[in-house]
Amino acid sequence: MDAEAVFAHFALQRLRIRPREFFEMDRKEKAFVIASIQIRTEEEKKEASSINRKKK
């Protein structure tokens, strides 16, 4: 699976953006969505790590 498909999958599952909508976005809009996804996943990783540290 290529990276763009992974982002399209995330967009569908978490943001409710249908794959057709994602793939039809112009380059700048798609880049913005991808950057937003990357920021969100990094924040979720940090939060999960923090929760795991508190459990120990």
PDB file of N, CA, C and O in Angstrom:
ATOM      1  N   MET A   1       0.857  -1.179   0.000  1.00  0.00           N
ATOM      2  CA  MET A   1       0.000   0.000   0.000  1.00  0.00           C
ATOM      3  C   MET A   1       0.897   1.234   0.000  1.00  0.00           C
ATOM      4  O   MET A   1       1.830   1.330   0.797  1.00  0.00           O
ATOM      5  N   ASP A   2       0.610   2.176  -0.898  1.00  0.00           N
ATOM      6  CA  ASP A   2       1.448   3.372  -0.945  1.00  0.00           C
ATOM      7  C   ASP A   2       1.021   4.373   0.122  1.00  0.00           C
ATOM      8  O   ASP A   2      -0.063   4.264   0.694  1.00  0.00           O
ATOM      9  N   ALA A   3       1.876   5.335   0.378  1.00  0.00           N
ATOM     10  CA  ALA A   3       1.649   6.288   1.471  1.00  0.00           C
ATOM     11  C   ALA A   3       0.360   7.078   1.277  1.00  0.00           C
ATOM     12  O   ALA A   3      -0.366   7.320   2.241  1.00  0.00           O
ATOM     13  N   GLU A   4       0.071   7.478   0.059  1.00  0.00           N
ATOM     14  CA  GLU A   4      -1.145   8.262  -0.186  1.00  0.00           C
ATOM     15  C   GLU A   4      -2.391   7.449   0.161  1.00  0.00           C
ATOM     16  O   GLU A   4      -3.368   7.996   0.673  1.00  0.00           O
ATOM     17  N   ALA A   5      -2.362   6.167  -0.112  1.00  0.00           N
ATOM     18  CA  ALA A   5      -3.499   5.304   0.230  1.00  0.00           C
ATOM     19  C   ALA A   5      -3.656   5.189   1.738  1.00  0.00           C
ATOM     20  O   ALA A   5      -4.779   5.126   2.238  1.00  0.00           O
ATOM     21  N   VAL A   6      -2.553   5.162   2.465  1.00  0.00           N
ATOM     22  CA  VAL A   6      -2.611   5.113   3.925  1.00  0.00           C
ATOM     23  C   VAL A   6      -3.277   6.381   4.465  1.00  0.00           C
ATOM     24  O   VAL A   6      -4.116   6.311   5.364  1.00  0.00           O
ATOM     25  N   PHE A   7      -2.905   7.528   3.919  1.00  0.00           N
ATOM     26  CA  PHE A   7      -3.525   8.777   4.345  1.00  0.00           C
ATOM     27  C   PHE A   7      -5.000   8.829   3.952  1.00  0.00           C
ATOM     28  O   PHE A   7      -5.822   9.345   4.709  1.00  0.00           O
ATOM     29  N   ALA A   8      -5.337   8.309   2.792  1.00  0.00           N
ATOM     30  CA  ALA A   8      -6.742   8.249   2.368  1.00  0.00           C
ATOM     31  C   ALA A   8      -7.545   7.371   3.324  1.00  0.00           C
ATOM     32  O   ALA A   8      -8.687   7.689   3.654  1.00  0.00           O
ATOM     33  N   HIS A   9      -6.946   6.267   3.766  1.00  0.00           N
ATOM     34  CA  HIS A   9      -7.608   5.373   4.718  1.00  0.00           C
ATOM     35  C   HIS A   9      -7.859   6.099   6.044  1.00  0.00           C
ATOM     36  O   HIS A   9      -8.960   6.032   6.591  1.00  0.00           O
ATOM     37  N   PHE A  10      -6.848   6.783   6.554  1.00  0.00           N
ATOM     38  CA  PHE A  10      -6.999   7.546   7.794  1.00  0.00           C
ATOM     39  C   PHE A  10      -8.074   8.614   7.622  1.00  0.00           C
ATOM     40  O   PHE A  10      -8.918   8.804   8.498  1.00  0.00           O
ATOM     41  N   ALA A  11      -8.036   9.308   6.485  1.00  0.00           N
ATOM     42  CA  ALA A  11      -9.018  10.364   6.226  1.00  0.00           C
ATOM     43  C   ALA A  11     -10.433   9.797   6.244  1.00  0.00           C
ATOM     44  O   ALA A  11     -11.354  10.439   6.749  1.00  0.00           O
ATOM     45  N   LEU A  12     -10.605   8.621   5.707  1.00  0.00           N
ATOM     46  CA  LEU A  12     -11.922   7.989   5.715  1.00  0.00           C
ATOM     47  C   LEU A  12     -12.326   7.599   7.130  1.00  0.00           C
ATOM     48  O   LEU A  12     -13.425   7.930   7.574  1.00  0.00           O
ATOM     49  N   GLN A  13     -11.454   6.904   7.835  1.00  0.00           N
ATOM     50  CA  GLN A  13     -11.782   6.352   9.149  1.00  0.00           C
ATOM     51  C   GLN A  13     -11.952   7.432  10.223  1.00  0.00           C
ATOM     52  O   GLN A  13     -12.871   7.351  11.037  1.00  0.00           O
ATOM     53  N   ARG A  14     -11.099   8.410  10.230  1.00  0.00           N
ATOM     54  CA  ARG A  14     -11.102   9.387  11.318  1.00  0.00           C
ATOM     55  C   ARG A  14     -11.751  10.718  10.953  1.00  0.00           C
ATOM     56  O   ARG A  14     -12.337  11.383  11.808  1.00  0.00           O
ATOM     57  N   LEU A  15     -11.647  11.106   9.683  1.00  0.00           N
ATOM     58  CA  LEU A  15     -12.129  12.429   9.292  1.00  0.00           C
ATOM     59  C   LEU A  15     -13.391  12.374   8.436  1.00  0.00           C
ATOM     60  O   LEU A  15     -13.969  13.407   8.098  1.00  0.00           O
ATOM     61  N   ARG A  16     -13.807  11.170   8.094  1.00  0.00           N
ATOM     62  CA  ARG A  16     -15.006  10.961   7.276  1.00  0.00           C
ATOM     63  C   ARG A  16     -14.904  11.614   5.896  1.00  0.00           C
ATOM     64  O   ARG A  16     -15.901  12.068   5.335  1.00  0.00           O
ATOM     65  N   ILE A  17     -13.677  11.653   5.359  1.00  0.00           N
ATOM     66  CA  ILE A  17     -13.450  12.138   3.995  1.00  0.00           C
ATOM     67  C   ILE A  17     -13.390  10.917   3.091  1.00  0.00           C
ATOM     68  O   ILE A  17     -12.512  10.068   3.243  1.00  0.00           O
ATOM     69  N   ARG A  18     -14.312  10.830   2.162  1.00  0.00           N
ATOM     70  CA  ARG A  18     -14.363   9.670   1.279  1.00  0.00           C
ATOM     71  C   ARG A  18     -13.124   9.622   0.391  1.00  0.00           C
ATOM     72  O   ARG A  18     -12.604  10.670   0.008  1.00  0.00           O
ATOM     73  N   PRO A  19     -12.637   8.410   0.054  1.00  0.00           N
ATOM     74  CA  PRO A  19     -11.423   8.291  -0.754  1.00  0.00           C
ATOM     75  C   PRO A  19     -11.486   9.091  -2.058  1.00  0.00           C
ATOM     76  O   PRO A  19     -10.505   9.721  -2.452  1.00  0.00           O
ATOM     77  N   ARG A  20     -12.636   9.062  -2.719  1.00  0.00           N
ATOM     78  CA  ARG A  20     -12.763   9.815  -3.974  1.00  0.00           C
ATOM     79  C   ARG A  20     -12.525  11.296  -3.718  1.00  0.00           C
ATOM     80  O   ARG A  20     -11.841  11.956  -4.500  1.00  0.00           O
ATOM     81  N   GLU A  21     -13.082  11.825  -2.630  1.00  0.00           N
ATOM     82  CA  GLU A  21     -12.877  13.236  -2.284  1.00  0.00           C
ATOM     83  C   GLU A  21     -11.400  13.519  -2.017  1.00  0.00           C
ATOM     84  O   GLU A  21     -10.858  14.534  -2.456  1.00  0.00           O
ATOM     85  N   PHE A  22     -10.761  12.604  -1.290  1.00  0.00           N
ATOM     86  CA  PHE A  22      -9.344  12.777  -0.969  1.00  0.00           C
ATOM     87  C   PHE A  22      -8.489  12.795  -2.235  1.00  0.00           C
ATOM     88  O   PHE A  22      -7.644  13.674  -2.408  1.00  0.00           O
ATOM     89  N   PHE A  23      -8.713  11.821  -3.116  1.00  0.00           N
ATOM     90  CA  PHE A  23      -7.890  11.725  -4.321  1.00  0.00           C
ATOM     91  C   PHE A  23      -8.175  12.830  -5.326  1.00  0.00           C
ATOM     92  O   PHE A  23      -7.332  13.111  -6.178  1.00  0.00           O
ATOM     93  N   GLU A  24      -9.342  13.465  -5.250  1.00  0.00           N
ATOM     94  CA  GLU A  24      -9.675  14.556  -6.165  1.00  0.00           C
ATOM     95  C   GLU A  24      -9.219  15.920  -5.660  1.00  0.00           C
ATOM     96  O   GLU A  24      -9.327  16.914  -6.379  1.00  0.00           O
ATOM     97  N   MET A  25      -8.710  15.978  -4.433  1.00  0.00           N
ATOM     98  CA  MET A  25      -8.229  17.259  -3.902  1.00  0.00           C
ATOM     99  C   MET A  25      -7.052  17.752  -4.726  1.00  0.00           C
ATOM    100  O   MET A  25      -6.272  16.961  -5.257  1.00  0.00           O
ATOM    101  N   ASP A  26      -6.935  19.092  -4.828  1.00  0.00           N
ATOM    102  CA  ASP A  26      -5.746  19.607  -5.508  1.00  0.00           C
ATOM    103  C   ASP A  26      -4.534  19.370  -4.604  1.00  0.00           C
ATOM    104  O   ASP A  26      -4.678  19.032  -3.429  1.00  0.00           O
ATOM    105  N   ARG A  27      -3.381  19.546  -5.152  1.00  0.00           N
ATOM    106  CA  ARG A  27      -2.131  19.208  -4.469  1.00  0.00           C
ATOM    107  C   ARG A  27      -1.981  19.928  -3.127  1.00  0.00           C
ATOM    108  O   ARG A  27      -1.571  19.314  -2.143  1.00  0.00           O
ATOM    109  N   LYS A  28      -2.305  21.212  -3.077  1.00  0.00           N
ATOM    110  CA  LYS A  28      -2.141  21.982  -1.837  1.00  0.00           C
ATOM    111  C   LYS A  28      -3.128  21.540  -0.756  1.00  0.00           C
ATOM    112  O   LYS A  28      -2.764  21.421   0.414  1.00  0.00           O
ATOM    113  N   GLU A  29      -4.369  21.299  -1.153  1.00  0.00           N
ATOM    114  CA  GLU A  29      -5.367  20.863  -0.178  1.00  0.00           C
ATOM    115  C   GLU A  29      -5.008  19.492   0.385  1.00  0.00           C
ATOM    116  O   GLU A  29      -5.117  19.257   1.588  1.00  0.00           O
ATOM    117  N   LYS A  30      -4.580  18.592  -0.495  1.00  0.00           N
ATOM    118  CA  LYS A  30      -4.194  17.253  -0.056  1.00  0.00           C
ATOM    119  C   LYS A  30      -2.973  17.333   0.868  1.00  0.00           C
ATOM    120  O   LYS A  30      -2.901  16.613   1.864  1.00  0.00           O
ATOM    121  N   ALA A  31      -2.022  18.198   0.542  1.00  0.00           N
ATOM    122  CA  ALA A  31      -0.838  18.366   1.384  1.00  0.00           C
ATOM    123  C   ALA A  31      -1.229  18.870   2.766  1.00  0.00           C
ATOM    124  O   ALA A  31      -0.653  18.444   3.768  1.00  0.00           O
ATOM    125  N   PHE A  32      -2.206  19.775   2.829  1.00  0.00           N
ATOM    126  CA  PHE A  32      -2.685  20.285   4.111  1.00  0.00           C
ATOM    127  C   PHE A  32      -3.323  19.175   4.932  1.00  0.00           C
ATOM    128  O   PHE A  32      -3.051  19.054   6.127  1.00  0.00           O
ATOM    129  N   VAL A  33      -4.167  18.367   4.307  1.00  0.00           N
ATOM    130  CA  VAL A  33      -4.823  17.259   5.011  1.00  0.00           C
ATOM    131  C   VAL A  33      -3.776  16.269   5.511  1.00  0.00           C
ATOM    132  O   VAL A  33      -3.851  15.816   6.653  1.00  0.00           O
ATOM    133  N   ILE A  34      -2.808  15.931   4.673  1.00  0.00           N
ATOM    134  CA  ILE A  34      -1.762  14.993   5.072  1.00  0.00           C
ATOM    135  C   ILE A  34      -0.955  15.548   6.247  1.00  0.00           C
ATOM    136  O   ILE A  34      -0.660  14.821   7.196  1.00  0.00           O
ATOM    137  N   ALA A  35      -0.600  16.830   6.185  1.00  0.00           N
ATOM    138  CA  ALA A  35       0.139  17.439   7.301  1.00  0.00           C
ATOM    139  C   ALA A  35      -0.692  17.415   8.574  1.00  0.00           C
ATOM    140  O   ALA A  35      -0.165  17.154   9.656  1.00  0.00           O
ATOM    141  N   SER A  36      -1.971  17.683   8.455  1.00  0.00           N
ATOM    142  CA  SER A  36      -2.857  17.644   9.623  1.00  0.00           C
ATOM    143  C   SER A  36      -2.927  16.244  10.211  1.00  0.00           C
ATOM    144  O   SER A  36      -2.921  16.074  11.430  1.00  0.00           O
ATOM    145  N   ILE A  37      -2.993  15.243   9.343  1.00  0.00           N
ATOM    146  CA  ILE A  37      -3.016  13.849   9.806  1.00  0.00           C
ATOM    147  C   ILE A  37      -1.723  13.525  10.544  1.00  0.00           C
ATOM    148  O   ILE A  37      -1.747  12.888  11.597  1.00  0.00           O
ATOM    149  N   GLN A  38      -0.598  13.962   9.991  1.00  0.00           N
ATOM    150  CA  GLN A  38       0.685  13.690  10.632  1.00  0.00           C
ATOM    151  C   GLN A  38       0.772  14.349  12.004  1.00  0.00           C
ATOM    152  O   GLN A  38       1.271  13.737  12.948  1.00  0.00           O
ATOM    153  N   ILE A  39       0.300  15.572  12.127  1.00  0.00           N
ATOM    154  CA  ILE A  39       0.305  16.261  13.424  1.00  0.00           C
ATOM    155  C   ILE A  39      -0.582  15.513  14.407  1.00  0.00           C
ATOM    156  O   ILE A  39      -0.195  15.288  15.554  1.00  0.00           O
ATOM    157  N   ARG A  40      -1.764  15.133  13.960  1.00  0.00           N
ATOM    158  CA  ARG A  40      -2.704  14.433  14.847  1.00  0.00           C
ATOM    159  C   ARG A  40      -2.139  13.102  15.322  1.00  0.00           C
ATOM    160  O   ARG A  40      -2.250  12.771  16.503  1.00  0.00           O
ATOM    161  N   THR A  41      -1.534  12.333  14.417  1.00  0.00           N
ATOM    162  CA  THR A  41      -1.004  11.030  14.830  1.00  0.00           C
ATOM    163  C   THR A  41       0.174  11.195  15.787  1.00  0.00           C
ATOM    164  O   THR A  41       0.340  10.385  16.698  1.00  0.00           O
ATOM    165  N   GLU A  42       0.987  12.223  15.598  1.00  0.00           N
ATOM    166  CA  GLU A  42       2.086  12.471  16.537  1.00  0.00           C
ATOM    167  C   GLU A  42       1.547  12.830  17.917  1.00  0.00           C
ATOM    168  O   GLU A  42       2.062  12.360  18.932  1.00  0.00           O
ATOM    169  N   GLU A  43       0.509  13.662  17.952  1.00  0.00           N
ATOM    170  CA  GLU A  43      -0.098  14.024  19.232  1.00  0.00           C
ATOM    171  C   GLU A  43      -0.696  12.796  19.917  1.00  0.00           C
ATOM    172  O   GLU A  43      -0.574  12.640  21.131  1.00  0.00           O
ATOM    173  N   GLU A  44      -1.342  11.926  19.140  1.00  0.00           N
ATOM    174  CA  GLU A  44      -1.923  10.708  19.710  1.00  0.00           C
ATOM    175  C   GLU A  44      -0.841   9.777  20.252  1.00  0.00           C
ATOM    176  O   GLU A  44      -1.029   9.140  21.288  1.00  0.00           O
ATOM    177  N   LYS A  45       0.283   9.698  19.557  1.00  0.00           N
ATOM    178  CA  LYS A  45       1.392   8.869  20.038  1.00  0.00           C
ATOM    179  C   LYS A  45       1.932   9.404  21.363  1.00  0.00           C
ATOM    180  O   LYS A  45       2.192   8.636  22.289  1.00  0.00           O
ATOM    181  N   LYS A  46       2.098  10.728  21.449  1.00  0.00           N
ATOM    182  CA  LYS A  46       2.593  11.340  22.678  1.00  0.00           C
ATOM    183  C   LYS A  46       1.631  11.096  23.830  1.00  0.00           C
ATOM    184  O   LYS A  46       2.044  10.780  24.946  1.00  0.00           O
ATOM    185  N   GLU A  47       0.338  11.248  23.544  1.00  0.00           N
ATOM    186  CA  GLU A  47      -0.670  11.030  24.583  1.00  0.00           C
ATOM    187  C   GLU A  47      -0.664   9.578  25.051  1.00  0.00           C
ATOM    188  O   GLU A  47      -0.738   9.317  26.252  1.00  0.00           O
ATOM    189  N   ALA A  48      -0.578   8.636  24.123  1.00  0.00           N
ATOM    190  CA  ALA A  48      -0.542   7.216  24.485  1.00  0.00           C
ATOM    191  C   ALA A  48       0.703   6.902  25.303  1.00  0.00           C
ATOM    192  O   ALA A  48       0.644   6.132  26.261  1.00  0.00           O
ATOM    193  N   SER A  49       1.816   7.493  24.928  1.00  0.00           N
ATOM    194  CA  SER A  49       3.059   7.282  25.667  1.00  0.00           C
ATOM    195  C   SER A  49       2.942   7.829  27.084  1.00  0.00           C
ATOM    196  O   SER A  49       3.398   7.202  28.041  1.00  0.00           O
ATOM    197  N   SER A  50       2.338   8.985  27.210  1.00  0.00           N
ATOM    198  CA  SER A  50       2.145   9.589  28.526  1.00  0.00           C
ATOM    199  C   SER A  50       1.240   8.726  29.398  1.00  0.00           C
ATOM    200  O   SER A  50       1.514   8.535  30.583  1.00  0.00           O
ATOM    201  N   ILE A  51       0.175   8.213  28.819  1.00  0.00           N
ATOM    202  CA  ILE A  51      -0.738   7.341  29.563  1.00  0.00           C
ATOM    203  C   ILE A  51      -0.030   6.074  30.009  1.00  0.00           C
ATOM    204  O   ILE A  51      -0.223   5.613  31.133  1.00  0.00           O
ATOM    205  N   ASN A  52       0.792   5.510  29.126  1.00  0.00           N
ATOM    206  CA  ASN A  52       1.523   4.278  29.458  1.00  0.00           C
ATOM    207  C   ASN A  52       2.530   4.521  30.575  1.00  0.00           C
ATOM    208  O   ASN A  52       2.727   3.658  31.431  1.00  0.00           O
ATOM    209  N   ARG A  53       3.165   5.685  30.573  1.00  0.00           N
ATOM    210  CA  ARG A  53       4.128   6.012  31.650  1.00  0.00           C
ATOM    211  C   ARG A  53       3.415   6.164  32.988  1.00  0.00           C
ATOM    212  O   ARG A  53       3.945   5.766  34.026  1.00  0.00           O
ATOM    213  N   LYS A  54       2.220   6.737  32.967  1.00  0.00           N
ATOM    214  CA  LYS A  54       1.466   6.930  34.210  1.00  0.00           C
ATOM    215  C   LYS A  54       0.978   5.609  34.786  1.00  0.00           C
ATOM    216  O   LYS A  54       0.801   5.501  36.000  1.00  0.00           O
ATOM    217  N   LYS A  55       0.759   4.613  33.957  1.00  0.00           N
ATOM    218  CA  LYS A  55       0.286   3.309  34.412  1.00  0.00           C
ATOM    219  C   LYS A  55       1.361   2.547  35.153  1.00  0.00           C
ATOM    220  O   LYS A  55       1.062   1.687  35.982  1.00  0.00           O
ATOM    221  N   LYS A  56       2.608   2.857  34.859  1.00  0.00           N
ATOM    222  CA  LYS A  56       3.729   2.084  35.459  1.00  0.00           C
ATOM    223  C   LYS A  56       4.026   2.516  36.852  1.00  0.00           C
ATOM    224  O   LYS A  56       4.929   1.971  37.488  1.00  0.00           O
TER     225      LYS A  56
END
